[in-house]
Amino acid sequence: MKKISTFSIVAYSPEENAWGIAVASKFPAVGAVVPWAKAGAGAVATQSYANTTFGPRGLELMQNGKSAQETLDQILAEDDQRDVRQVGMVDTHGLAATYTGENCLSWAGGIVGKHFAVQGNILTGPETVEAMADVFQHKPGDLPDRLYAALIAGDRAGGDRRGKQSAAILVVKPNAGYGGYNDRWLDYRVDDHEEPVPRLGDLIEMHQLYFGKSQEEERLLLSGETLKQLQLIAQERGYYEGSLHGEYDEPTRSALRSFMGNENFEDRVDFEKGEIDEPVLVFLLKKFNR
C-alpha cells in the first residue's frame, strides 16, 4: 500500500447547509482516494496509507446520528493499522474531529476548529495546517471559496515536503448538483500537474463562470453596441443572418439562444427579458476577440 502524503480540510457551512473537502498531495489523482462527502451526513478525508472504507463507513455512521468524534473512534477501533492512518471528519451538525496515527510520517498533525478540521502528513512543518486553519476562519465567501483559500494557503506555506502532483475539491449540498438531481455542488480534480492547486483554482473559476448567477444589478441589457458585437459573433459562426442593428428582435433572440446553448451559457442569459450576466459577456468578447 502506498502512503498518501497529503494536506486537507473538511468543513461544514451552516449558512449554506453544505459540506466539503479540499485536498492536495504529491500523489497522483488524490481526489479518487481521499475525499468523501454526502449531503445530510458529513464529510471525510482519509489519508496516509488511506483506508478508503473510512469514507463510506464514516458517512453511514454520521448519517445515522453519530458525531464526528464518535464515528472516528469507532472506525479506528475496528482498524488494526490505525497507527499509520490520518483522518478528518465533520458531521451532520458541523462538529469536527481529526486523528493522526503515531506512525504517520513527519511532519504530521491536525487542527480542529468550529465546523472544520485540517490535517496533513509528510509536510514541511506545522505552518501548513496553521495557515489553512487561519485562512478558513477569516476568509469571507461561500464554502467552495473558503475551502480553496485554505488549500492554497497551505500550499504556499510549504505543503507536502516531497513536492506537488494532484489536488481536488468536493462540496455537497442538498439538490445542488446539475439539474437539482443530486448533491454535487462542486467536484473537480487535477490528477497530475506541476502546480495542481493553482490549476484547481482555474477549474473553480470555470465552474463559477458556467454555473454561477449574477445579481440583478450585474445583468446587462442586450441592446446597442453590446448587442451588435454579439450579433457579429453569432453571424460569423452561422447562427445569425440579419443585419447588425443592435435591436433585440426575434431573429436575434433565436440566434443567441442557439449560440449561447452551444457555448453552454443558456442559464446565464434571460432570453425573455433580453439580459446577459456581465461575466459571461466579458468572457465571450475576449474569447472571440471583440
N, C-alpha and C positions, 0 to 999 in steps of 0.2 A: 504494500500500500504506500502510495506517495504522500508525503506531507504536503499540506496546503498552507503555505505561509501567507498570511492574509491580514488585512485590517478591514474592519466592517463596522457598520452601525445599524442597529434595529431600532425602530421608533414607532410611536403612535401619535396621531394628531386628533385630539378630542373635538376640535372645531370642525374638522372635515370628516371625522369618523373613518380615518384611513390608517393603514399600517404599511410599513415599508422597510426595505433593506437597501443599503448601498455598500458595495464591496470592491476591493482591488487586491491584486496579487501578482507575484512572479510565478504564475502557474497558468497554463492555457485554459481558456473557457471556464473561468471561476464561476460564472453565472449559472453553469449547468450543475454545480455541486452545492454551493454554499447557501444561496437564498431560498427561503420558503415562506410563503405568506398566504393567508386566506382571510377575506373579509368576515368579520364577526368572530374570528378565532384568535388571530395574532400573527406574529412574525418570528422567524427563527433564522439564525445564521449559524451553521455548523461547519467548523473548520479545524485545521491541524490534525492530520490523519482523520479526516472527517468521517464521522458515522452518519451516512445520509439517511438512516432510518430516524434520526432525531428530528428531521424536518416533518414528515407526515405524522409521526407519532406525537411529537410535541404539539402540533396544531390540533390533533384529535383530542388530546388531554385538555388543552386550554379551551377548546370549543365546548367541552363537557363540563367546564366550570372550575378547573384547577387554575391556580395562579401561575405566573411565570416561574416563580421560585419553587413551588410545589412540583410543577412539571419537570423542571430541571433536576430537582432532587430525585424524582422517580426514574427518569430515563438514565441518569448517571448510575444509580444503584443497580440498574439492570445491565450495565456495560462493564466488563472486566478489564477494558483498556481505557478507562476514564482518565487515567493519569496523563495520557497524551492528547486528550480532546480539548477543544475550546469551543464554547457555545455562548451565544447571546440570544435572549428571548424577550419579547414584550407580549403581554397577554391581551385578552378581550377588553379589559378596562384600562390598559396602558401601563400596568405595573411591569417593571423590567427586572431582569436578572442576567448575570453573566458569570461564566465559570472558565477558569484556566487551569488545566491539569498541571501537576507539579513537574512533569517531564516534558512539557511543551518547550520548544527551543527558544532561547533568549534572543532579544528581549520579548517577554510575553506578559500580557496582563490586560486588564479592562477597567472600565469606569461605568457605574450605574448612576443615572440621574432621573429626573422627573420625565416619565414617558420615553426613556431611551436607555440603551446600553451600547457602549463601544468596546471593542476588543481587537487584539492583534497579537501575532506571534512572528518570530524572526524579524523583528522591527529594529530600526536604528536606535530606538530608545523610547521611553515613556512619552516623549514630546509628541509622538504621532497621535496617540489616543487622547492626550490632553488637549491638543489643538482641535481635534474632532469634536470633543465634548463642548469646548468653549464656543466654537462657531455654531454648533447646532442650537445651543441655548440662546444665542443672541441674534441669529440671522432671522430677519423678517421674511415673509413669503409663505407659500404653500409647502406641504410636506416634501414633494419632489425637489423643490428648490433648496430646502434646508438640508435634506439628505445629501444632495450633490455638493453643497457648500462644505459640509463636514468632510466628505470624502476627499475633495481637492485640498482642503486644509491639511488633512493627514498626509496626503501625497507630497505636498510642499514642505511639510515638517520633517520628512525623512522617509516615511512609509516602510515598505519591505526592504530590508538591507541587502537582499540579493539582486534587486532590480525591479523592473516593471514588465508586465505582459498582458494582463487582462483586467477588465472591470465590468461591473453590472449594477443595474438598479431595478428593483421590483417594488411597485407600490400598488396596493389593492384598496378598494373602496366599494361598497355595495353598488352594483349596477353602473360602474364607472367605465367598463370596457366598451369596445366598439358596438354601437347599436344598443347599449344598455343590457346586453345579454349575459355578461359575466362581470367579474370584479377587477379585471386588469386595467387599472388606471394608466400605469406606465410599466413597460417590461422591455428593457433594452440591454444589450450585451456587446461588449467589444472583446472578442475571443483571443486575438493575437495582434498586438500593436506596440510600437516603440513608446508611445505615450497614450496608454489606454484611458486614463482618467480624463484628460482634455478631450479626447475623441468621444468619450461617453457624453461629455458636455455638449458636443456638436449634435449628437443624436437627440438629446433632450430639447435643445433649441429647435431642431427639426420637428419634433413632436408638438411643441407649443405652436409652431407656425401652422401646421396642418390641422391640429385638433383643438387649438385654443379658441377663445372667444373674446372679441374686443368689447369694451364698454361702449355704450351708446355714443358717447362724445368722441370716440376714436373711429367711428364709422364715417366713411366719405360718400358723398352723393356722386353717383355716376352721371356726370354731365360735363359739358365744356371740354377743355383741353385734356382733362383726365380721361374722359370717355373717348376722345379722339385717339389717344395713344393706345387704349385697349382695342378700339375698333381696328386700328392699323395692325396690331399684333395678331388679332383674330383673322384679319384679312390675309396677312402673309402666310398664315397656316391653314388657309382654306375653309375657315369657319364662317366668314362674313364676306358678302359680295356687294354690299351697299357703299355709299359714299361716306367720307369721314366728316360727318356734320356735327358730331358731339351731342346728338339727341338720343335719348333713351327710348327708341321706338321698338315695335315688336320684332322686326328683323334683328336688331341689335341685341335685344334680350335673348332671343332664341340662339343667336350665335355665341353669346357669352355663356349661356347655360351649358352649351356643348363644350366650349373651350375650357371653362372652369372645371367641368366634370372630368375632362381628360387630364387636367393638371391636379386633380384631387382637392380642389378648393371649393367644391359646391356648398359645403357647410359654412363657408366664411363670406358668402355673398347672399344678400337678400334680393332675390330677383324680382319680387313683387314691389318692394319699395325702391329698388334701384340703388342699393347701398353696398359698399365693399369695406371689409376690415382693412385699415390702413397698413398694417404689417404685410398683408398679402399683396396689396398694390405695390408697395416698395419692392418686395421680393420679385414680383413679375416684371416690373420695369427694369430692374437690374439684370434679371435673367435674360431678358430679350433685348438688352442694350438700348433702352429708351430713356 
